Amino acid sequence: MAEIVNLNRYRKAREKDRAKIAADENRVLHGRTKAEKRHDGEQQDRESRSLDGTILEDDAPEPD
């Protein structure tokens, strides 16, 4: 005889497995420590200040 399968139990197990996979993906995408986030923010600020300091403004009129 065939083995009897409880479809509700099967469905719930399948959904639980899918949720675990989604959680693993989210950990990879968003799972950074506070120190890593702070470091990236500080680096972005340094780069921004560096670029702001190198902007050249040409106020002199062009010779004709």
All heavy atoms as TSV, in Angstrom:
chain	resi	resn	atom	element	x	y	z
A	1	MET	N	N	0.830	-1.192	0.000
A	1	MET	CA	C	0.000	0.000	0.000
A	1	MET	C	C	0.868	1.246	0.000
A	1	MET	O	O	1.992	1.228	0.460
A	1	MET	CB	C	-0.893	0.010	1.240
A	1	MET	CG	C	-2.066	-0.913	1.043
A	1	MET	SD	S	-3.507	-0.734	1.985
A	1	MET	CE	C	-4.016	0.792	2.277
A	2	ALA	N	N	0.256	2.295	-0.448
A	2	ALA	CA	C	0.958	3.571	-0.519
A	2	ALA	C	C	0.969	4.229	0.856
A	2	ALA	O	O	0.092	3.990	1.694
A	2	ALA	CB	C	0.278	4.486	-1.513
A	3	GLU	N	N	1.972	5.040	1.072
A	3	GLU	CA	C	2.084	5.751	2.349
A	3	GLU	C	C	1.142	6.953	2.339
A	3	GLU	O	O	1.064	7.696	1.356
A	3	GLU	CB	C	3.519	6.228	2.534
A	3	GLU	CG	C	3.748	6.912	3.863
A	3	GLU	CD	C	5.189	7.351	4.014
A	3	GLU	OE1	O	6.059	6.814	3.324
A	3	GLU	OE2	O	5.409	8.239	4.839
A	4	ILE	N	N	0.430	7.142	3.401
A	4	ILE	CA	C	-0.512	8.248	3.509
A	4	ILE	C	C	0.266	9.512	3.874
A	4	ILE	O	O	1.086	9.508	4.793
A	4	ILE	CB	C	-1.593	7.970	4.565
A	4	ILE	CG1	C	-2.402	6.746	4.134
A	4	ILE	CG2	C	-2.489	9.173	4.749
A	4	ILE	CD1	C	-3.420	6.313	5.144
A	5	VAL	N	N	-0.011	10.591	3.139
A	5	VAL	CA	C	0.699	11.847	3.329
A	5	VAL	C	C	-0.303	12.902	3.776
A	5	VAL	O	O	-1.351	13.090	3.151
A	5	VAL	CB	C	1.377	12.289	2.008
A	5	VAL	CG1	C	2.041	13.646	2.181
A	5	VAL	CG2	C	2.359	11.247	1.546
A	6	ASN	N	N	0.024	13.576	4.863
A	6	ASN	CA	C	-0.814	14.668	5.327
A	6	ASN	C	C	-0.433	15.912	4.527
A	6	ASN	O	O	0.673	16.448	4.655
A	6	ASN	CB	C	-0.582	14.890	6.822
A	6	ASN	CG	C	-1.500	15.938	7.394
A	6	ASN	OD1	O	-1.998	16.801	6.676
A	6	ASN	ND2	N	-1.721	15.871	8.699
A	7	LEU	N	N	-1.330	16.376	3.674
A	7	LEU	CA	C	-1.031	17.489	2.779
A	7	LEU	C	C	-0.815	18.794	3.534
A	7	LEU	O	O	-0.003	19.626	3.114
A	7	LEU	CB	C	-2.140	17.642	1.751
A	7	LEU	CG	C	-2.299	16.459	0.789
A	7	LEU	CD1	C	-3.450	16.701	-0.172
A	7	LEU	CD2	C	-1.020	16.186	0.037
A	8	ASN	N	N	-1.505	18.997	4.620
A	8	ASN	CA	C	-1.307	20.226	5.407
A	8	ASN	C	C	0.106	20.262	5.986
A	8	ASN	O	O	0.760	21.300	5.964
A	8	ASN	CB	C	-2.322	20.325	6.543
A	8	ASN	CG	C	-3.686	20.740	6.047
A	8	ASN	OD1	O	-3.792	21.452	5.053
A	8	ASN	ND2	N	-4.726	20.282	6.732
A	9	ARG	N	N	0.564	19.134	6.491
A	9	ARG	CA	C	1.911	19.064	7.049
A	9	ARG	C	C	2.952	19.286	5.949
A	9	ARG	O	O	3.936	19.991	6.141
A	9	ARG	CB	C	2.115	17.715	7.724
A	9	ARG	CG	C	3.401	17.655	8.511
A	9	ARG	CD	C	3.527	16.375	9.272
A	9	ARG	NE	N	2.471	16.295	10.276
A	9	ARG	CZ	C	2.061	15.158	10.834
A	9	ARG	NH1	N	2.621	14.010	10.500
A	9	ARG	NH2	N	1.099	15.156	11.736
A	10	TYR	N	N	2.722	18.700	4.781
A	10	TYR	CA	C	3.624	18.875	3.656
A	10	TYR	C	C	3.673	20.348	3.227
A	10	TYR	O	O	4.750	20.901	3.002
A	10	TYR	CB	C	3.169	17.995	2.487
A	10	TYR	CG	C	3.959	18.213	1.227
A	10	TYR	CD1	C	5.235	17.679	1.087
A	10	TYR	CD2	C	3.437	18.963	0.180
A	10	TYR	CE1	C	5.976	17.888	-0.065
A	10	TYR	CE2	C	4.167	19.177	-0.970
A	10	TYR	CZ	C	5.427	18.642	-1.088
A	10	TYR	OH	O	6.156	18.860	-2.226
A	11	ARG	N	N	2.510	20.988	3.108
A	11	ARG	CA	C	2.432	22.385	2.694
A	11	ARG	C	C	3.148	23.289	3.698
A	11	ARG	O	O	3.916	24.177	3.316
A	11	ARG	CB	C	0.965	22.815	2.570
A	11	ARG	CG	C	0.771	24.276	2.224
A	11	ARG	CD	C	-0.704	24.659	2.213
A	11	ARG	NE	N	-1.425	24.266	3.400
A	11	ARG	CZ	C	-1.459	24.954	4.547
A	11	ARG	NH1	N	-0.797	26.073	4.655
A	11	ARG	NH2	N	-2.140	24.526	5.586
A	12	LYS	N	N	2.925	23.070	4.971
A	12	LYS	CA	C	3.559	23.897	6.000
A	12	LYS	C	C	5.076	23.710	6.000
A	12	LYS	O	O	5.830	24.671	6.169
A	12	LYS	CB	C	2.981	23.573	7.372
A	12	LYS	CG	C	1.574	24.090	7.546
A	12	LYS	CD	C	1.028	23.775	8.922
A	12	LYS	CE	C	-0.392	24.282	9.067
A	12	LYS	NZ	N	-0.920	24.025	10.410
A	13	ALA	N	N	5.541	22.489	5.798
A	13	ALA	CA	C	6.986	22.232	5.749
A	13	ALA	C	C	7.602	22.925	4.544
A	13	ALA	O	O	8.693	23.503	4.636
A	13	ALA	CB	C	7.247	20.733	5.702
A	14	ARG	N	N	6.898	22.893	3.415
A	14	ARG	CA	C	7.399	23.544	2.200
A	14	ARG	C	C	7.484	25.063	2.404
A	14	ARG	O	O	8.481	25.689	2.045
A	14	ARG	CB	C	6.483	23.217	1.032
A	14	ARG	CG	C	6.963	23.789	-0.291
A	14	ARG	CD	C	6.000	23.517	-1.404
A	14	ARG	NE	N	4.754	24.217	-1.087
A	14	ARG	CZ	C	3.560	23.883	-1.552
A	14	ARG	NH1	N	3.429	22.852	-2.347
A	14	ARG	NH2	N	2.492	24.573	-1.222
A	15	GLU	N	N	6.469	25.656	3.007
A	15	GLU	CA	C	6.481	27.098	3.275
A	15	GLU	C	C	7.587	27.468	4.259
A	15	GLU	O	O	8.236	28.504	4.114
A	15	GLU	CB	C	5.123	27.545	3.809
A	15	GLU	CG	C	4.033	27.530	2.756
A	15	GLU	CD	C	2.660	27.863	3.324
A	15	GLU	OE1	O	2.557	28.174	4.537
A	15	GLU	OE2	O	1.699	27.817	2.551
A	16	LYS	N	N	7.823	26.621	5.232
A	16	LYS	CA	C	8.886	26.870	6.208
A	16	LYS	C	C	10.254	26.838	5.533
A	16	LYS	O	O	11.114	27.680	5.813
A	16	LYS	CB	C	8.816	25.823	7.317
A	16	LYS	CG	C	9.718	26.084	8.478
A	16	LYS	CD	C	9.483	25.057	9.580
A	16	LYS	CE	C	10.348	25.347	10.772
A	16	LYS	NZ	N	10.136	24.373	11.847
A	17	ASP	N	N	10.461	25.897	4.623
A	17	ASP	CA	C	11.718	25.824	3.879
A	17	ASP	C	C	11.919	27.063	3.016
A	17	ASP	O	O	13.018	27.613	2.940
A	17	ASP	CB	C	11.763	24.573	3.007
A	17	ASP	CG	C	11.879	23.293	3.818
A	17	ASP	OD1	O	12.308	23.377	4.998
A	17	ASP	OD2	O	11.538	22.218	3.274
A	18	ARG	N	N	10.860	27.521	2.362
A	18	ARG	CA	C	10.954	28.732	1.540
A	18	ARG	C	C	11.268	29.962	2.391
A	18	ARG	O	O	12.040	30.824	1.980
A	18	ARG	CB	C	9.664	28.954	0.769
A	18	ARG	CG	C	9.470	27.969	-0.355
A	18	ARG	CD	C	8.199	28.229	-1.102
A	18	ARG	NE	N	8.008	27.249	-2.158
A	18	ARG	CZ	C	6.887	27.091	-2.832
A	18	ARG	NH1	N	5.842	27.856	-2.569
A	18	ARG	NH2	N	6.797	26.176	-3.776
A	19	ALA	N	N	10.677	30.017	3.573
A	19	ALA	CA	C	10.936	31.149	4.474
A	19	ALA	C	C	12.399	31.136	4.929
A	19	ALA	O	O	13.024	32.200	5.044
A	19	ALA	CB	C	9.997	31.103	5.674
A	20	LYS	N	N	12.946	29.958	5.186
A	20	LYS	CA	C	14.355	29.858	5.585
A	20	LYS	C	C	15.275	30.338	4.469
A	20	LYS	O	O	16.255	31.031	4.717
A	20	LYS	CB	C	14.712	28.423	5.962
A	20	LYS	CG	C	14.214	27.996	7.313
A	20	LYS	CD	C	14.669	26.589	7.633
A	20	LYS	CE	C	14.150	26.150	8.982
A	20	LYS	NZ	N	14.593	24.785	9.314
A	21	ILE	N	N	14.950	29.972	3.233
A	21	ILE	CA	C	15.760	30.406	2.099
A	21	ILE	C	C	15.703	31.927	1.951
A	21	ILE	O	O	16.723	32.585	1.750
A	21	ILE	CB	C	15.292	29.700	0.805
A	21	ILE	CG1	C	15.629	28.211	0.876
A	21	ILE	CG2	C	15.924	30.331	-0.426
A	21	ILE	CD1	C	14.999	27.382	-0.228
A	22	ALA	N	N	14.509	32.498	2.076
A	22	ALA	CA	C	14.355	33.957	1.976
A	22	ALA	C	C	15.111	34.653	3.106
A	22	ALA	O	O	15.739	35.693	2.891
A	22	ALA	CB	C	12.877	34.330	2.010
A	23	ALA	N	N	15.075	34.090	4.298
A	23	ALA	CA	C	15.788	34.683	5.434
A	23	ALA	C	C	17.294	34.651	5.202
A	23	ALA	O	O	17.990	35.629	5.511
A	23	ALA	CB	C	15.428	33.932	6.719
A	24	ASP	N	N	17.795	33.568	4.641
A	24	ASP	CA	C	19.229	33.486	4.335
A	24	ASP	C	C	19.634	34.537	3.314
A	24	ASP	O	O	20.678	35.185	3.449
A	24	ASP	CB	C	19.593	32.095	3.810
A	24	ASP	CG	C	19.527	31.018	4.880
A	24	ASP	OD1	O	19.586	31.383	6.080
A	24	ASP	OD2	O	19.421	29.828	4.520
A	25	GLU	N	N	18.803	34.731	2.288
A	25	GLU	CA	C	19.096	35.753	1.279
A	25	GLU	C	C	19.094	37.147	1.908
A	25	GLU	O	O	19.950	37.973	1.590
A	25	GLU	CB	C	18.084	35.681	0.147
A	25	GLU	CG	C	18.219	34.433	-0.705
A	25	GLU	CD	C	17.100	34.283	-1.716
A	25	GLU	OE1	O	16.149	35.102	-1.697
A	25	GLU	OE2	O	17.173	33.347	-2.522
A	26	ASN	N	N	18.140	37.421	2.772
A	26	ASN	CA	C	18.067	38.734	3.422
A	26	ASN	C	C	19.250	38.967	4.347
A	26	ASN	O	O	19.728	40.090	4.463
A	26	ASN	CB	C	16.757	38.880	4.198
A	26	ASN	CG	C	15.584	39.112	3.282
A	26	ASN	OD1	O	15.746	39.600	2.168
A	26	ASN	ND2	N	14.403	38.744	3.741
A	27	ARG	N	N	19.729	37.924	5.003
A	27	ARG	CA	C	20.900	38.071	5.866
A	27	ARG	C	C	22.113	38.485	5.056
A	27	ARG	O	O	22.918	39.299	5.498
A	27	ARG	CB	C	21.187	36.767	6.605
A	27	ARG	CG	C	20.375	36.595	7.848
A	27	ARG	CD	C	20.863	35.399	8.669
A	27	ARG	NE	N	19.727	34.796	9.319
A	27	ARG	CZ	C	19.110	33.701	8.903
A	27	ARG	NH1	N	19.540	33.042	7.867
A	27	ARG	NH2	N	18.067	33.244	9.547
A	28	VAL	N	N	22.238	37.915	3.867
A	28	VAL	CA	C	23.366	38.259	3.004
A	28	VAL	C	C	23.236	39.698	2.525
A	28	VAL	O	O	24.202	40.459	2.514
A	28	VAL	CB	C	23.449	37.285	1.804
A	28	VAL	CG1	C	24.443	37.776	0.780
A	28	VAL	CG2	C	23.809	35.897	2.276
A	29	LEU	N	N	22.031	40.096	2.127
A	29	LEU	CA	C	21.827	41.438	1.580
A	29	LEU	C	C	21.892	42.524	2.642
A	29	LEU	O	O	22.468	43.587	2.418
A	29	LEU	CB	C	20.470	41.521	0.877
A	29	LEU	CG	C	20.325	40.717	-0.401
A	29	LEU	CD1	C	18.902	40.805	-0.908
A	29	LEU	CD2	C	21.292	41.211	-1.455
A	30	HIS	N	N	21.283	42.297	3.777
A	30	HIS	CA	C	21.116	43.356	4.774
A	30	HIS	C	C	21.842	43.107	6.085
A	30	HIS	O	O	21.779	43.944	6.976
A	30	HIS	CB	C	19.622	43.543	5.074
A	30	HIS	CG	C	18.801	43.803	3.863
A	30	HIS	ND1	N	18.870	44.966	3.159
A	30	HIS	CD2	C	17.911	43.022	3.214
A	30	HIS	CE1	C	18.040	44.907	2.129
A	30	HIS	NE2	N	17.452	43.740	2.140
A	31	GLY	N	N	22.506	42.010	6.213
A	31	GLY	CA	C	23.103	41.633	7.492
A	31	GLY	C	C	24.485	42.213	7.685
A	31	GLY	O	O	25.474	41.497	7.623
A	32	ARG	N	N	24.558	43.500	7.896
A	32	ARG	CA	C	25.845	44.136	8.161
A	32	ARG	C	C	25.847	44.649	9.590
A	32	ARG	O	O	24.816	45.042	10.122
A	32	ARG	CB	C	26.067	45.307	7.206
A	32	ARG	CG	C	26.122	44.861	5.775
A	32	ARG	CD	C	26.331	45.968	4.798
A	32	ARG	NE	N	26.420	47.277	5.420
A	32	ARG	CZ	C	26.539	48.400	4.770
A	32	ARG	NH1	N	26.576	48.398	3.481
A	32	ARG	NH2	N	26.618	49.549	5.394
A	33	THR	N	N	27.002	44.666	10.191
A	33	THR	CA	C	27.096	45.128	11.565
A	33	THR	C	C	27.031	46.651	11.602
A	33	THR	O	O	27.206	47.334	10.583
A	33	THR	CB	C	28.416	44.682	12.207
A	33	THR	OG1	O	29.496	45.294	11.512
A	33	THR	CG2	C	28.575	43.170	12.173
A	34	LYS	N	N	26.794	47.172	12.775
A	34	LYS	CA	C	26.723	48.613	12.959
A	34	LYS	C	C	28.064	49.264	12.608
A	34	LYS	O	O	28.104	50.346	12.005
A	34	LYS	CB	C	26.346	48.924	14.414
A	34	LYS	CG	C	26.025	50.359	14.689
A	34	LYS	CD	C	25.535	50.531	16.122
A	34	LYS	CE	C	25.116	51.942	16.407
A	34	LYS	NZ	N	24.602	52.097	17.761
A	35	ALA	N	N	29.144	48.606	12.956
A	35	ALA	CA	C	30.477	49.136	12.656
A	35	ALA	C	C	30.710	49.207	11.149
A	35	ALA	O	O	31.290	50.179	10.651
A	35	ALA	CB	C	31.541	48.265	13.312
A	36	GLU	N	N	30.257	48.190	10.411
A	36	GLU	CA	C	30.412	48.212	8.962
A	36	GLU	C	C	29.615	49.358	8.343
A	36	GLU	O	O	30.092	50.046	7.440
A	36	GLU	CB	C	29.958	46.885	8.356
A	36	GLU	CG	C	30.880	45.727	8.663
A	36	GLU	CD	C	30.307	44.407	8.213
A	36	GLU	OE1	O	29.061	44.264	8.145
A	36	GLU	OE2	O	31.096	43.499	7.930
A	37	LYS	N	N	28.392	49.552	8.816
A	37	LYS	CA	C	27.565	50.654	8.312
A	37	LYS	C	C	28.214	52.000	8.617
A	37	LYS	O	O	28.244	52.895	7.766
A	37	LYS	CB	C	26.171	50.598	8.931
A	37	LYS	CG	C	25.348	49.417	8.474
A	37	LYS	CD	C	24.021	49.394	9.184
A	37	LYS	CE	C	23.261	48.106	8.913
A	37	LYS	NZ	N	22.010	48.036	9.659
A	38	ARG	N	N	28.726	52.164	9.825
A	38	ARG	CA	C	29.369	53.415	10.218
A	38	ARG	C	C	30.617	53.660	9.372
A	38	ARG	O	O	30.849	54.767	8.899
A	38	ARG	CB	C	29.723	53.387	11.705
A	38	ARG	CG	C	30.247	54.734	12.206
A	38	ARG	CD	C	30.601	54.711	13.681
A	38	ARG	NE	N	31.696	53.775	13.919
A	38	ARG	CZ	C	31.656	52.761	14.770
A	38	ARG	NH1	N	30.594	52.553	15.502
A	38	ARG	NH2	N	32.688	51.955	14.926
A	39	HIS	N	N	31.404	52.621	9.155
A	39	HIS	CA	C	32.618	52.738	8.354
A	39	HIS	C	C	32.280	53.177	6.932
A	39	HIS	O	O	32.942	54.060	6.368
A	39	HIS	CB	C	33.368	51.406	8.323
A	39	HIS	CG	C	34.611	51.439	7.508
A	39	HIS	ND1	N	34.617	51.056	6.193
A	39	HIS	CD2	C	35.865	51.835	7.798
A	39	HIS	CE1	C	35.835	51.211	5.710
A	39	HIS	NE2	N	36.620	51.675	6.671
A	40	ASP	N	N	31.263	52.570	6.331
A	40	ASP	CA	C	30.860	52.942	4.983
A	40	ASP	C	C	30.366	54.386	4.927
A	40	ASP	O	O	30.649	55.111	3.973
A	40	ASP	CB	C	29.780	51.998	4.461
A	40	ASP	CG	C	30.321	50.611	4.168
A	40	ASP	OD1	O	31.552	50.459	4.099
A	40	ASP	OD2	O	29.501	49.686	3.999
A	41	GLY	N	N	29.621	54.807	5.948
A	41	GLY	CA	C	29.140	56.189	6.003
A	41	GLY	C	C	30.289	57.176	6.112
A	41	GLY	O	O	30.292	58.221	5.445
A	42	GLU	N	N	31.268	56.864	6.952
A	42	GLU	CA	C	32.426	57.739	7.108
A	42	GLU	C	C	33.229	57.810	5.816
A	42	GLU	O	O	33.700	58.874	5.425
A	42	GLU	CB	C	33.308	57.250	8.256
A	42	GLU	CG	C	32.688	57.434	9.615
A	42	GLU	CD	C	33.469	56.754	10.725
A	42	GLU	OE1	O	34.450	56.035	10.420
A	42	GLU	OE2	O	33.099	56.939	11.893
A	43	GLN	N	N	33.376	56.686	5.150
A	43	GLN	CA	C	34.111	56.659	3.886
A	43	GLN	C	C	33.389	57.491	2.829
A	43	GLN	O	O	34.017	58.242	2.086
A	43	GLN	CB	C	34.275	55.223	3.399
A	43	GLN	CG	C	35.100	55.112	2.131
A	43	GLN	CD	C	35.326	53.670	1.733
A	43	GLN	OE1	O	34.868	52.750	2.401
A	43	GLN	NE2	N	36.012	53.468	0.639
A	44	GLN	N	N	32.091	57.400	2.790
A	44	GLN	CA	C	31.316	58.191	1.835
A	44	GLN	C	C	31.451	59.687	2.145
A	44	GLN	O	O	31.582	60.498	1.226
A	44	GLN	CB	C	29.853	57.774	1.881
A	44	GLN	CG	C	29.004	58.405	0.802
A	44	GLN	CD	C	27.580	57.889	0.823
A	44	GLN	OE1	O	27.165	57.196	1.747
A	44	GLN	NE2	N	26.835	58.227	-0.201
A	45	ASP	N	N	31.448	60.064	3.421
A	45	ASP	CA	C	31.639	61.459	3.802
A	45	ASP	C	C	33.015	61.958	3.368
A	45	ASP	O	O	33.143	63.074	2.852
A	45	ASP	CB	C	31.489	61.634	5.315
A	45	ASP	CG	C	30.046	61.501	5.775
A	45	ASP	OD1	O	29.140	61.601	4.919
A	45	ASP	OD2	O	29.839	61.292	6.983
A	46	ARG	N	N	34.058	61.140	3.593
A	46	ARG	CA	C	35.413	61.526	3.183
A	46	ARG	C	C	35.492	61.731	1.673
A	46	ARG	O	O	36.083	62.708	1.202
A	46	ARG	CB	C	36.422	60.456	3.608
A	46	ARG	CG	C	36.964	60.671	5.004
A	46	ARG	CD	C	38.071	59.676	5.320
A	46	ARG	NE	N	37.443	58.621	6.127
A	46	ARG	CZ	C	37.420	57.331	5.824
A	46	ARG	NH1	N	38.007	56.879	4.757
A	46	ARG	NH2	N	36.810	56.454	6.595
A	47	GLU	N	N	34.906	60.835	0.927
A	47	GLU	CA	C	34.925	60.965	-0.525
A	47	GLU	C	C	34.175	62.213	-0.968
A	47	GLU	O	O	34.616	62.921	-1.872
A	47	GLU	CB	C	34.317	59.718	-1.171
A	47	GLU	CG	C	35.167	58.485	-1.036
A	47	GLU	CD	C	34.479	57.233	-1.547
A	47	GLU	OE1	O	33.310	57.321	-1.988
A	47	GLU	OE2	O	35.105	56.166	-1.506
A	48	SER	N	N	33.060	62.497	-0.340
A	48	SER	CA	C	32.272	63.677	-0.686
A	48	SER	C	C	33.064	64.955	-0.410
A	48	SER	O	O	33.090	65.871	-1.235
A	48	SER	CB	C	30.965	63.681	0.107
A	48	SER	OG	O	30.254	64.858	-0.139
A	49	ARG	N	N	33.703	65.013	0.766
A	49	ARG	CA	C	34.508	66.195	1.100
A	49	ARG	C	C	35.689	66.328	0.155
A	49	ARG	O	O	36.054	67.433	-0.259
A	49	ARG	CB	C	35.004	66.113	2.545
A	49	ARG	CG	C	33.928	66.530	3.549
A	49	ARG	CD	C	34.482	66.465	4.921
A	49	ARG	NE	N	34.434	65.017	5.264
A	49	ARG	CZ	C	35.109	64.436	6.219
A	49	ARG	NH1	N	35.920	65.119	6.969
A	49	ARG	NH2	N	34.992	63.154	6.457
A	50	SER	N	N	36.275	65.207	-0.226
A	50	SER	CA	C	37.402	65.225	-1.146
A	50	SER	C	C	36.973	65.775	-2.504
A	50	SER	O	O	37.665	66.600	-3.108
A	50	SER	CB	C	37.963	63.815	-1.306
A	50	SER	OG	O	38.837	63.748	-2.389
A	51	LEU	N	N	35.821	65.345	-2.978
A	51	LEU	CA	C	35.326	65.826	-4.264
A	51	LEU	C	C	34.919	67.287	-4.197
A	51	LEU	O	O	35.146	68.046	-5.142
A	51	LEU	CB	C	34.144	64.972	-4.726
A	51	LEU	CG	C	34.473	63.560	-5.167
A	51	LEU	CD1	C	33.193	62.796	-5.486
A	51	LEU	CD2	C	35.390	63.569	-6.368
A	52	ASP	N	N	34.312	67.704	-3.091
A	52	ASP	CA	C	33.903	69.098	-2.947
A	52	ASP	C	C	35.112	70.023	-2.959
A	52	ASP	O	O	35.039	71.133	-3.454
A	52	ASP	CB	C	33.108	69.307	-1.656
A	52	ASP	CG	C	31.718	68.699	-1.732
A	52	ASP	OD1	O	31.276	68.402	-2.857
A	52	ASP	OD2	O	31.086	68.527	-0.672
A	53	GLY	N	N	36.224	69.559	-2.442
A	53	GLY	CA	C	37.424	70.376	-2.399
A	53	GLY	C	C	38.092	70.504	-3.757
A	53	GLY	O	O	38.908	71.398	-3.968
A	54	THR	N	N	37.769	69.635	-4.697
A	54	THR	CA	C	38.431	69.673	-5.998
A	54	THR	C	C	37.581	70.293	-7.099
A	54	THR	O	O	37.999	70.337	-8.241
A	54	THR	CB	C	38.838	68.258	-6.436
A	54	THR	OG1	O	37.667	67.448	-6.504
A	54	THR	CG2	C	39.845	67.658	-5.485
A	55	ILE	N	N	36.394	70.753	-6.763
A	55	ILE	CA	C	35.537	71.372	-7.776
A	55	ILE	C	C	36.147	72.703	-8.190
A	55	ILE	O	O	36.466	73.552	-7.362
A	55	ILE	CB	C	34.108	71.578	-7.246
A	55	ILE	CG1	C	33.446	70.230	-7.004
A	55	ILE	CG2	C	33.295	72.420	-8.220
A	55	ILE	CD1	C	32.071	70.311	-6.399
A	56	LEU	N	N	36.322	72.875	-9.471
A	56	LEU	CA	C	36.886	74.112	-10.002
A	56	LEU	C	C	35.763	74.946	-10.597
A	56	LEU	O	O	34.917	74.453	-11.343
A	56	LEU	CB	C	37.926	73.816	-11.093
A	56	LEU	CG	C	39.144	73.011	-10.640
A	56	LEU	CD1	C	40.020	72.721	-11.845
A	56	LEU	CD2	C	39.904	73.752	-9.584
A	57	GLU	N	N	35.767	76.191	-10.248
A	57	GLU	CA	C	34.784	77.107	-10.818
A	57	GLU	C	C	35.518	78.060	-11.738
A	57	GLU	O	O	36.507	78.689	-11.353
A	57	GLU	CB	C	34.058	77.859	-9.714
A	57	GLU	CG	C	33.232	76.950	-8.834
A	57	GLU	CD	C	32.487	77.710	-7.754
A	57	GLU	OE1	O	32.372	78.942	-7.863
A	57	GLU	OE2	O	32.035	77.067	-6.816
A	58	ASP	N	N	35.048	78.177	-12.936
A	58	ASP	CA	C	35.678	79.017	-13.929
A	58	ASP	C	C	34.934	80.345	-13.980
A	58	ASP	O	O	33.910	80.475	-14.657
A	58	ASP	CB	C	35.676	78.333	-15.300
A	58	ASP	CG	C	36.523	79.070	-16.304
A	58	ASP	OD1	O	37.345	79.884	-15.876
A	58	ASP	OD2	O	36.340	78.794	-17.501
A	59	ASP	N	N	35.422	81.343	-13.228
A	59	ASP	CA	C	34.787	82.636	-13.196
A	59	ASP	C	C	35.369	83.587	-14.247
A	59	ASP	O	O	34.797	84.633	-14.523
A	59	ASP	CB	C	34.938	83.292	-11.802
A	59	ASP	CG	C	34.127	82.538	-10.762
A	59	ASP	OD1	O	33.158	81.868	-11.156
A	59	ASP	OD2	O	34.474	82.613	-9.567
A	60	ALA	N	N	36.521	83.258	-14.785
A	60	ALA	CA	C	37.166	84.138	-15.760
A	60	ALA	C	C	36.447	84.033	-17.101
A	60	ALA	O	O	36.080	82.959	-17.532
A	60	ALA	CB	C	38.629	83.744	-15.919
A	61	PRO	N	N	36.259	85.156	-17.765
A	61	PRO	CA	C	35.606	85.117	-19.077
A	61	PRO	C	C	36.539	84.499	-20.118
A	61	PRO	O	O	37.772	84.571	-20.007
A	61	PRO	CB	C	35.342	86.585	-19.396
A	61	PRO	CG	C	36.301	87.343	-18.557
A	61	PRO	CD	C	36.551	86.510	-17.336
A	62	GLU	N	N	35.972	83.868	-21.085
A	62	GLU	CA	C	36.764	83.228	-22.125
A	62	GLU	C	C	37.307	84.281	-23.082
A	62	GLU	O	O	36.594	85.206	-23.463
A	62	GLU	CB	C	35.896	82.233	-22.897
A	62	GLU	CG	C	35.452	81.048	-22.071
A	62	GLU	CD	C	34.656	80.053	-22.884
A	62	GLU	OE1	O	34.691	80.118	-24.133
A	62	GLU	OE2	O	34.007	79.227	-22.282
A	63	PRO	N	N	38.550	84.166	-23.493
A	63	PRO	CA	C	39.102	85.114	-24.471
A	63	PRO	C	C	38.489	84.884	-25.852
A	63	PRO	O	O	38.274	83.759	-26.255
A	63	PRO	CB	C	40.591	84.834	-24.470
A	63	PRO	CG	C	40.734	83.463	-23.925
A	63	PRO	CD	C	39.541	83.212	-23.051
A	64	ASP	N	N	38.236	85.988	-26.539
A	64	ASP	CA	C	37.674	85.882	-27.896
A	64	ASP	C	C	38.718	85.927	-28.935
A	64	ASP	O	O	39.710	86.467	-28.974
A	64	ASP	CB	C	36.660	87.013	-28.141
A	64	ASP	CG	C	35.388	86.766	-27.325
A	64	ASP	OD1	O	35.071	85.607	-27.088
A	64	ASP	OD2	O	34.729	87.747	-26.971
